[in-house]
């Protein structure tokens, strides 16, 4: 068969590599073994295969904690252990084997052996595939560069990249085996082994399932067109059996498989709208060059007469892998772009040109191949620079990986004991004895992303299907979570922490669940910034909108005045639709970010990101609930900020062309009112929101959260941040600590283009009818100034208040005005 991949006929190999008396090797042996019997060649091959395997292994487990990634991987492990049904009990882009396959899954003592075994075997499978494919490369320079990329580059950040490349390599090798699969047992068994690898890879993550399914479609079409219908049917049936068999082995029910497909598709298809963020124009230009070069290679390889369908479907599969890498790398454009550049650095070696073409044709093909490799590595180094990578550190990282993998393999029990010790320490740090005493063995869920605290405290987790609120980003996913909380099987308790990502409007996070929490759950106590809620239903079903107060067609950028109704609790919904151009861009890349500008009655303007798919469902807009403190105050019946105006904003203005100019705004009366509960419970729940501060602020800007710095609890208030303290008349002294979290400068945080460029800390005294007084001001730049790292101590500040004053603790971004990774914090603030 001829096509977009190297394929030499037996006669060509016979004339090039052997004499007339030398027997022709079977096709599968040409793929999997070198045509030499020298003992030294065997040891070279064995050593090379071992090196690939050691490089591909990754035991980089996170230590169990409350961080976002650590929490959702722990949740996947918990679901795997307890046979939660994928697509029903939990809905995520990861499949039943997602926990075992992810190289940064959180440590779980019960699953440690299974996790290591999966990593051990999957690395062996991928190593075999990549090593076997090397025999499709003729030139030594091609082999050398290919092995360098596989061994050194892919191993640096390889989870998604290696699965994409592994699925493609499996398919291409399987195509090579098709001619012999019906003639001999060995190649047929190898073909079945490759199909098994594809099936298991498909059950790790939904995008892998899509790519593996396209691979099987490609295999089936090639087998049907060039071999036999029977072989084509055998390929499809075998893959289906392996896929469903793996599904059953993982503890899943076949009846739930369609729901897994439906809900995973819903989540994956809306990812480009909900999770889009970050941009680097230079990287995008490099990616455009790379994709153009790869298209040129495919045209030189395949678009020759006579055109054959099998060549085109193979090219289509490679383009599918390229498209998947593009979407995974550039929709959420931060360090994820490394995935794209790793895949496209290796992909040129999966394409080849036939030797029958002219030398000029072959030179043009080789030039495009190495242009692709060079530009890909340039993009990879640029993307990796945010993590401190350069050419030298790539080599160093590979070296460390080899050493670490060898250490894990030789000191397995020691590594496990170390992880157990780390978990014991974390259990002490995040111990919630008061909440645990209240909850006991009752069912409990976590509202927010810190599921890790549930597992560290041994709670009986009973989660809503989309268990991290930021991932419920379509109306159907919101409804699934809402239905879960609206029935009698809802969790008896909820540990509540108001959190969201990407500066999203907090009230739009899991809005159907949030409305049910405000209606059917009451506060019990507060511990370590977690509010424990107990289910005491005050209604049935999901929360319905009240009377419609306003329905209006408005435009992006147009302000809507709602002051006439802001003395009432209000719900808002927005119908924002993409234009035809927006739909095209959403498929090929991503849609622009949409924001909601909120103006309060005191003149304050706030800007938050909103997800059009989410805000079609009504959410609480008035009173304004932006943080944990606001939720406490709502339950207490305290006065909260009211809304004056709202405005949908898309910047810059030309990006509005990706949306229809008109949008529908619906304002409804909210039926939600604070429950009545005993004053003693209020005393337990409302004070002490910020235990790391001696004096309690009456207002803290959002987002903010408790974090650990140097093993101590601090209040991280994201830049630009603000804490407000009310101070009575008299003489006062102010003390405390502040700083920038080490995670913002020791490495580049996920989602950031670079480490922090510093934070400006400022403390102001503000009295009515008097000018502001600056009590303190200091700029910290820990990346460049060693003394600015770690905990900083405020000087003891004396000041006088005549009547009453507000003391504002402010943080401002550094010179680049990019506050995304300026993780400023305050600690032990005391005003006496």
Buried (B, 14 or more C-beta within 10 A) or exposed (E): BBBBBBBBEEEEBBEEBEEEEEEEBBBBBBBBBBEEEEEEEEEEBEEBBEBBBBBBBBBBBBBBBBBBBBBBBBBBBBBBBEEBBBBBBBBBBBBBBBBBBBBEBBBBEEBBEBBBEBBBEBBBBBBBBBBBBBBBBEEEEBBEBBBBBBBBBBBBBBBBBBBBBBBBBBBBBBBBBBBBBBEBEBBBEBBBBBBBBBBBBBBBBBBBBBBBBBBBBBBBBBBBBBBEEEBBEBBBEBBEBBBBEBBEEBBBEEEBBEBBBEBBEBBBEBBBBBBBBBEBEEBBEBBEBBBBBBBBBBBBBBEBEEEBEBBBBBBBBBBBBBBBBBBBBBBBBBBBBBBBBBBBBBBBBBBBBBEEBEEEBBEBBBEBBBBBBBBBBBBBBBBBBBBEBEEEBBEEBBEEBBEBBEEBBEEBEEBBEEBEEBBEEBBEBBBBEBBBEBBEEBBBBBBBBBBBBBBBBEBBBBBBBBBBBBBBBBBBBBBBBBBBBBEEEBBBBBBBBBBBBBBBBBBBBBBBBBBBBBBBBBBBBBBBBBBBBBBEEEEEEBBEBBEEBBEEEBEBBBEBEBEEBBEBBBBBBBBBBBBEEBEEBBEEBBBBBBBBBBBBEEEEEBEBBBBBBBBBBBBBBBBBBBBBBBBBBBBBEBEBBBBBBBBBBBEEEEBBBBBBBEBBBBBBBBBBEBBEBEEEBBEBBBEBBBBBBBBBBEBBBBBBBBBBBEEEBBBBBBBBBBBBBBBEEEEBEBBBBBBBBBBBBEEBBBBBBBBBBBBBBBBBBBBEEEEEBEBBEBBBBBBEEEEBBEBBEBEEBEBEBEEEBBBBBBBBBBEEEBBBBBBBBBBBBEBE
